[in-house]
Amino acid sequence: MILTINVAVLLAVVIVVRLRRRTEARSRADERLTVALVLVFGVLIAPTAFGRGILDVVGQVVEGASGVGEP
């Protein structure tokens, strides 16, 4: 039996665990590491179908928000 671990899923779990900690307990280095992990996670999921779906949804939200004041 071969066990495979998807790196993006493992990184998502690490990010969720890190973000559950209280804000007051984080140092600047800890926050920088969390930002770096989130950026790497974004790069890992960007070429997937899920990443493209997120990009489409965010694009639609931005288009809707940018056209709010227009008649």
Order of alpha helices (4+ residues) and beta strands (2+ residues): alpha-alpha-alpha
